Amino acid sequence: MTNSKPILVIGATGKVGSRVARRLADAQLPHRAVSRATSPAFDWQEPTSWAPAMEGMHTAFVSFVPDLAMPGAADIIERFAATAKTSGLRKLVLLSGRGEHGAELSEDRLRNSGLDFTVIRASWFNQNFDEGLLQPAILAGKLQIAAGDKREPFVDANDIADVAVAALLDDGHNGKTYEVTGPRLMTFADAVREISAASGLSITYAPLSVEDYHAVMVSEFGKDLADLVASICDELFDGRNERLGDGVQQVLGRAPRDFSDYVRSAVASGAWQQAA
Ligand SMILES: NC(=O)c1ccc[n+]([C@@H]2O[C@H](COP(=O)([O-])OP(=O)(O)OC[C@H]3O[C@@H](n4cnc5c(N)ncnc54)[C@H](OP(=O)(O)O)[C@@H]3O)[C@@H](O)[C@H]2O)c1
């Protein structure tokens, strides 16, 4: 059944949220896109901001920051879902991560909330390289991360947004959990090689121990984010995610976008020109 009731988009300036909001706007579907900068504002750290943002909404796309792996995230999701229920929302579409114990705890709280739901478990985003955490390293020509030679099926934020919009609009996806990944297992060295070749930039990849990566992150991003990202790398890059998911195929009936296609369009858009 297709739902055309008002949709709340949380994290609406983020990598996936912005694409979800754009798709809903292009289709002229009723929605409210929120972040800390909008009016009404939505702030995960300020539970009193949640209900005003939810007023009049039926369904929500939920992108939690900084990450569902964060200690205490599941309690926040449980409280958020309870607020959603009392505010009259009927369904939540949660952007989650693959292989993260903390994310699975949050998913469980959502499943037990009494609301309709869809869970979208995504692999690492392509857009981390040009819109996110890894962009400064790409521009500096040296990517250091505690990922060793483990392979990750990087997924495109556009594919995740397409899956999310389908889940928001079609109740046939209620109760489902989809693993959305790209079509190819790649090491971070492979990714850097492709970006270098297509952009003309000279970029090296240095796999670090979790301890060394933590030290680099502290100096670049501060202790809180360093603690979180280093612990995510420690948990995830043990080989558990070296497999493809089929969520894009299941929901959209087509193959996911390949990393090379993403790199070509990022180069064409000038994403990595700053360092040229
Ligand atoms: N990146 C990945 O590879 C990856 C992979 C799998 C799953 N995920 C999941 O995807 C989710 C989003 O991650 P992301 O990397 O895509 O984030 P992102 O694109 O950087 O999204 C940030 C968004 O959240 C908003 N925001 C920041 N702090 C906020 C706060 N305290 N309260 C409310 N909104 C806030 C930002 O807008 P304002 O600054 O205007 O508030 C922005 O709209 C996370 O739950 C993550 O676990 C990410």
The ligand as an SDF file (V2000), in Angstrom:
LIG
                    3D

 48 52  0  0  0  0  0  0  0  0999 V2000
   28.8220    6.9160    6.9610 N   0  0  0  0  0  0  0  0  0  0  0  0
   28.7400    5.5970    6.7920 C   0  0  0  0  0  0  0  0  0  0  0  0
   29.5380    4.9810    6.0820 O   0  0  0  0  0  0  0  0  0  0  0  0
   27.6140    4.8400    7.4470 C   0  0  0  0  0  0  0  0  0  0  0  0
   27.4560    3.4820    7.1720 C   0  0  0  0  0  0  0  0  0  0  0  0
   26.3840    2.7930    7.7460 C   0  0  0  0  0  0  0  0  0  0  0  0
   25.4930    3.4570    8.5750 C   0  0  0  0  0  0  0  0  0  0  0  0
   25.6920    4.7860    8.8300 N   0  0  0  0  0  0  0  0  0  0  0  0
   24.7590    5.4840    9.7190 C   0  0  0  0  0  0  0  0  0  0  0  0
   24.2010    6.5960    9.0650 O   0  0  0  0  0  0  0  0  0  0  0  0
   23.8500    7.5760   10.0490 C   0  0  0  0  0  0  0  0  0  0  0  0
   24.2670    8.9390    9.5770 C   0  0  0  0  0  0  0  0  0  0  0  0
   25.6400    8.9580    9.4240 O   0  0  0  0  0  0  0  0  0  0  0  0
   26.2540    9.8840    8.3350 P   0  0  0  0  0  0  0  0  0  0  0  0
   27.6970    9.6250    8.3460 O   0  0  0  0  0  0  0  0  0  0  0  0
   25.4500    9.7780    7.0730 O   0  0  0  0  0  0  0  0  0  0  0  0
   25.9670   11.3250    8.9460 O   0  0  0  0  0  0  0  0  0  0  0  0
   25.9170   12.6650    8.1240 P   0  0  0  0  0  0  0  0  0  0  0  0
   25.6990   12.4770    6.7020 O   0  0  0  0  0  0  0  0  0  0  0  0
   27.1570   13.3950    8.4890 O   0  0  0  0  0  0  0  0  0  0  0  0
   24.6530   13.3360    8.7390 O   0  0  0  0  0  0  0  0  0  0  0  0
   24.7130   14.3670    9.6160 C   0  0  0  0  0  0  0  0  0  0  0  0
   23.2800   14.9140    9.6890 C   0  0  0  0  0  0  0  0  0  0  0  0
   22.8530   14.8490   11.0310 O   0  0  0  0  0  0  0  0  0  0  0  0
   22.5970   16.1940   11.4900 C   0  0  0  0  0  0  0  0  0  0  0  0
   23.0410   16.2600   12.8710 N   0  0  0  0  0  0  0  0  0  0  0  0
   24.2940   16.3710   13.3750 C   0  0  0  0  0  0  0  0  0  0  0  0
   24.2640   16.3700   14.7120 N   0  0  0  0  0  0  0  0  0  0  0  0
   22.9490   16.2660   15.0720 C   0  0  0  0  0  0  0  0  0  0  0  0
   22.2550   16.2030   16.3130 C   0  0  0  0  0  0  0  0  0  0  0  0
   22.8930   16.2660   17.4890 N   0  0  0  0  0  0  0  0  0  0  0  0
   20.9140   16.0830   16.2900 N   0  0  0  0  0  0  0  0  0  0  0  0
   20.2310   16.0220   15.1250 C   0  0  0  0  0  0  0  0  0  0  0  0
   20.8220   16.0600   13.9190 N   0  0  0  0  0  0  0  0  0  0  0  0
   22.1710   16.1840   13.8920 C   0  0  0  0  0  0  0  0  0  0  0  0
   23.3510   17.1010   10.5400 C   0  0  0  0  0  0  0  0  0  0  0  0
   22.7160   18.3610   10.3990 O   0  0  0  0  0  0  0  0  0  0  0  0
   22.9760   19.5770   11.4090 P   0  0  0  0  0  0  0  0  0  0  0  0
   24.4580   19.6540   11.6040 O   0  0  0  0  0  0  0  0  0  0  0  0
   22.3710   20.7370   10.7000 O   0  0  0  0  0  0  0  0  0  0  0  0
   22.2410   19.2240   12.6660 O   0  0  0  0  0  0  0  0  0  0  0  0
   23.1820   16.3290    9.2480 C   0  0  0  0  0  0  0  0  0  0  0  0
   21.9050   16.5530    8.6790 O   0  0  0  0  0  0  0  0  0  0  0  0
   24.5140    7.1490   11.3670 C   0  0  0  0  0  0  0  0  0  0  0  0
   23.5440    6.6090   12.2370 O   0  0  0  0  0  0  0  0  0  0  0  0
   25.4640    6.0650   10.9300 C   0  0  0  0  0  0  0  0  0  0  0  0
   25.6180    5.0720   11.9030 O   0  0  0  0  0  0  0  0  0  0  0  0
   26.7050    5.4970    8.2910 C   0  0  0  0  0  0  0  0  0  0  0  0
  1  2  1  0
  2  3  2  0
  2  4  1  0
  4  5  1  0
  4 48  2  0
  5  6  2  0
  6  7  1  0
  7  8  2  0
  8  9  1  0
  8 48  1  0
  9 10  1  0
  9 46  1  0
 10 11  1  0
 11 12  1  0
 11 44  1  0
 12 13  1  0
 13 14  1  0
 14 15  2  0
 14 16  1  0
 14 17  1  0
 17 18  1  0
 18 19  2  0
 18 20  1  0
 18 21  1  0
 21 22  1  0
 22 23  1  0
 23 24  1  0
 23 42  1  0
 24 25  1  0
 25 26  1  0
 25 36  1  0
 26 27  1  0
 26 35  1  0
 27 28  2  0
 28 29  1  0
 29 30  1  0
 29 35  2  0
 30 31  1  0
 30 32  2  0
 32 33  1  0
 33 34  2  0
 34 35  1  0
 36 37  1  0
 36 42  1  0
 37 38  1  0
 38 39  2  0
 38 40  1  0
 38 41  1  0
 42 43  1  0
 44 45  1  0
 44 46  1  0
 46 47  1  0
M  CHG  2   8   1  16  -1
M  END
$$$$
